[in-house]
């Protein structure tokens, strides 16, 4: 699968995610299923607990349904999920 800006406009709830970088060192390595998404946070189910991670200061690895792993600097997905679907993503890679 080719990773395109349209992937960033999709739904992240239900995907497997791992925190690979964060301004909070205690959050690095948190992995699990994305349970909820708000304008500024992702909630990940980690070891039967829900962990809320701030998007703006974190980088995630998401595993897509076809098992493709993408790394996303979440600064580009800050905003309400329903608005992100309408937003034009500038390609920075």
BAFI-3210 file (N, C-alpha, C; in Angstrom, 3 decimals, decimal comma, padded with zeros to 6 digits):
// residues 93
n [1|2|3|4|5|6|7|8|9|10|11|12|13|14|15|16|17|18|19|20|21|22|23|24|25|26|27|28|29|30|31|32|33|34|35|36|37|38|39|40|41|42|43|44|45|46|47|48|49|50|51|52|53|54|55|56|57|58|59|60|61|62|63|64|65|66|67|68|69|70|71|72|73|74|75|76|77|78|79|80|81|82|83|84|85|86|87|88|89|90|91|92|93]
n.u [000,843|000,557|001,556|-000,264|-001,304|-004,050|-004,384|-003,937|-006,243|-008,082|-009,820|-008,701|-009,503|-009,693|-007,428|-004,190|-001,742|001,363|003,359|006,103|007,731|007,762|007,123|006,815|008,559|007,586|005,495|006,463|006,569|004,087|001,513|-001,236|-004,757|-006,438|-008,851|-010,384|-010,684|-009,946|-009,957|-007,358|-006,179|-005,340|-006,831|-005,576|-005,888|-004,082|-002,612|-005,053|-005,843|-006,914|-005,064|-004,423|-003,079|-001,340|-001,650|-000,116|002,482|003,570|004,685|003,447|003,274|001,225|-000,645|-002,024|-005,090|-004,242|-001,870|000,254|002,682|002,767|004,406|003,531|003,824|002,098|001,406|000,400|-002,148|-003,617|-006,634|-010,210|-011,526|-013,581|-013,311|-010,804|-011,118|-012,067|-010,036|-007,268|-004,280|-001,007|001,766|004,644|006,807]
n.v [-001,185|002,171|004,914|007,714|011,185|010,929|008,819|009,953|011,328|009,511|007,199|006,602|005,253|002,088|001,094|-000,419|001,060|002,636|004,502|006,203|008,422|011,094|014,042|013,476|011,230|008,964|008,028|006,878|003,968|003,007|000,933|-000,276|-000,652|001,955|003,666|005,977|009,263|012,652|016,212|016,978|014,705|011,154|008,163|005,270|001,812|000,231|-002,460|-003,192|-000,730|002,588|004,935|008,305|010,194|013,050|014,526|016,536|016,541|014,107|011,161|008,583|005,069|003,531|000,629|-000,384|-001,828|-003,617|-004,516|-002,795|-000,641|002,600|005,661|008,454|011,846|013,421|016,088|016,803|015,767|017,030|018,207|018,099|014,876|014,646|017,004|016,711|014,923|016,505|018,265|019,454|017,834|018,838|017,653|016,626|015,021]
n.w [000,000|-000,841|001,015|001,444|001,603|002,020|003,772|006,228|006,574|007,267|009,496|012,780|015,014|016,408|015,201|015,673|017,721|018,563|020,768|019,727|019,993|022,312|024,250|026,846|028,578|029,909|028,404|026,108|024,229|024,921|023,851|021,940|021,197|019,498|021,148|021,355|019,979|020,237|019,708|020,494|021,620|021,735|022,797|024,102|024,572|026,864|028,312|029,608|030,599|029,969|028,271|027,868|025,326|024,332|021,200|019,888|020,905|020,332|018,525|016,558|015,721|013,500|012,796|009,926|008,557|006,527|007,490|007,088|008,374|009,536|010,323|012,137|012,691|014,980|014,963|012,536|012,523|014,434|015,606|015,178|014,484|012,564|011,124|010,063|007,985|005,967|005,520|003,600|003,294|003,482|001,756|003,298|002,956]
ca.u [000,000|001,263|001,096|-000,583|-001,951|-005,424|-004,340|-004,020|-007,604|-008,929|-010,185|-007,663|-010,119|-009,671|-006,106|-003,141|-000,856|002,476|004,003|007,536|008,385|006,852|007,799|006,713|009,262|006,805|004,522|007,134|006,403|002,686|000,946|-002,552|-005,777|-006,975|-010,234|-011,100|-009,877|-010,524|-009,231|-005,949|-005,654|-005,740|-006,933|-005,088|-006,077|-002,751|-002,637|-006,384|-006,089|-006,950|-004,048|-004,696|-001,813|-001,479|-001,203|000,819|003,844|003,864|004,768|002,884|003,289|-000,086|-000,701|-003,242|-005,729|-003,480|-000,624|001,240|002,983|003,140|004,779|002,870|004,035|000,692|001,135|-000,369|-003,527|-004,279|-007,911|-011,316|-011,466|-014,535|-012,781|-009,602|-011,544|-012,290|-008,841|-006,247|-003,017|000,176|002,744|005,920|007,823]
ca.v [000,000|003,439|005,838|009,000|012,079|010,503|007,931|010,811|011,824|008,386|006,924|005,939|004,431|000,671|000,703|-000,634|002,220|002,611|005,803|006,043|009,619|011,952|014,951|012,813|009,956|007,863|007,565|006,175|002,526|002,625|000,375|-000,886|-000,266|003,310|003,555|007,236|010,374|013,979|017,222|017,057|013,488|009,796|007,268|003,948|000,774|-000,343|-003,349|-003,081|000,620|003,589|005,984|009,449|010,715|014,323|014,376|017,565|016,310|012,688|010,499|007,248|004,089|002,915|-000,552|-000,323|-003,146|-004,512|-004,773|-001,773|000,190|003,969|006,519|009,745|012,930|013,761|017,513|016,946|015,310|017,755|018,744|017,160|013,846|014,911|018,095|016,224|014,259|017,551|019,080|019,083|017,620|019,187|016,580|017,109|013,985]
ca.w [000,000|-000,875|002,048|000,841|002,565|002,314|004,935|007,401|006,687|007,641|010,881|013,555|016,055|016,064|014,727|016,663|017,759|019,512|020,929|019,487|020,522|023,068|025,166|028,145|028,411|030,462|027,420|025,020|024,323|025,129|022,631|022,091|020,226|019,669|021,605|021,178|019,470|020,390|018,956|020,880|022,239|021,359|023,941|023,714|025,579|027,124|029,491|030,223|031,088|028,907|028,404|026,999|024,824|023,623|019,814|019,444|021,380|020,185|017,227|016,686|014,642|013,348|011,948|009,129|008,425|005,637|008,230|006,792|009,543|009,178|011,444|011,952|013,646|015,172|014,763|011,299|012,690|015,520|015,163|015,323|013,440|011,489|010,305|009,383|006,752|004,961|005,409|002,615|003,985|002,695|001,785|003,818|002,840]
c.u [000,883|000,677|000,940|-001,198|-003,377|-005,478|-004,499|-005,420|-008,557|-009,173|-009,071|-008,241|-010,177|-008,333|-005,181|-002,174|000,226|003,075|005,507|008,347|007,333|007,672|007,732|007,365|008,513|005,809|005,154|007,003|004,980|002,138|-000,392|-003,487|-006,267|-008,464|-011,052|-010,132|-010,643|-009,672|-007,734|-005,365|-006,104|-005,805|-006,589|-005,325|-004,752|-002,810|-003,918|-006,646|-006,098|-005,948|-004,374|-003,361|-002,090|-000,886|-000,025|002,267|004,294|003,971|004,333|003,244|001,908|000,045|-002,045|-003,835|-004,978|-002,091|000,516|001,433|003,424|003,486|004,245|003,269|002,661|000,389|000,257|-001,808|-004,218|-005,532|-008,987|-011,279|-012,408|-014,079|-011,557|-009,954|-011,729|-011,031|-007,892|-004,917|-001,880|001,200|004,103|007,008|008,141]
c.v [001,241|004,351|007,211|009,902|011,663|009,535|008,757|011,386|010,735|008,280|006,171|005,050|002,989|000,178|000,426|000,545|002,015|004,009|005,589|007,242|010,453|012,885|014,405|011,434|008,758|007,292|006,792|004,675|002,078|002,120|-000,257|-000,376|001,143|003,181|004,815|008,277|011,657|014,943|017,182|015,763|012,222|008,985|005,870|002,991|000,031|-001,140|-003,159|-001,740|001,556|004,685|007,080|010,102|011,998|014,170|015,292|017,277|014,864|012,272|009,054|006,379|003,457|001,705|-000,537|-001,721|-004,118|-004,821|-003,829|-000,917|001,565|004,728|007,909|010,696|013,556|015,252|017,706|016,476|015,962|018,406|017,691|016,146|014,119|016,059|017,644|015,543|015,273|018,338|018,550|019,010|017,960|018,081|017,128|016,061|013,666]
c.w [000,000|000,187|001,409|001,903|002,911|003,491|006,208|007,602|007,152|009,133|011,582|014,652|015,559|015,556|015,902|016,577|018,809|019,557|020,758|019,944|021,233|023,937|026,597|028,010|028,979|029,457|026,268|025,255|024,602|023,806|022,933|021,012|020,541|019,980|021,324|020,654|019,684|019,576|019,244|021,453|021,518|022,646|023,462|024,881|025,730|028,414|030,297|030,904|029,893|029,213|027,397|026,637|024,043|022,217|019,486|019,822|021,171|018,721|017,436|015,487|014,637|012,441|011,250|008,981|007,505|006,186|007,857|008,036|009,043|010,444|011,163|013,070|013,825|015,144|013,527|011,435|013,886|014,948|015,320|014,177|012,273|010,584|009,515|008,056|005,618|004,631|004,325|003,346|003,031|002,837|002,182|003,728|001,413]
res [x|x|x|x|x|x|x|x|x|x|x|x|x|x|x|x|x|x|x|x|x|x|x|x|x|x|x|x|x|x|x|x|x|x|x|x|x|x|x|x|x|x|x|x|x|x|x|x|x|x|x|x|x|x|x|x|x|x|x|x|x|x|x|x|x|x|x|x|x|x|x|x|x|x|x|x|x|x|x|x|x|x|x|x|x|x|x|x|x|x|x|x|x]
***
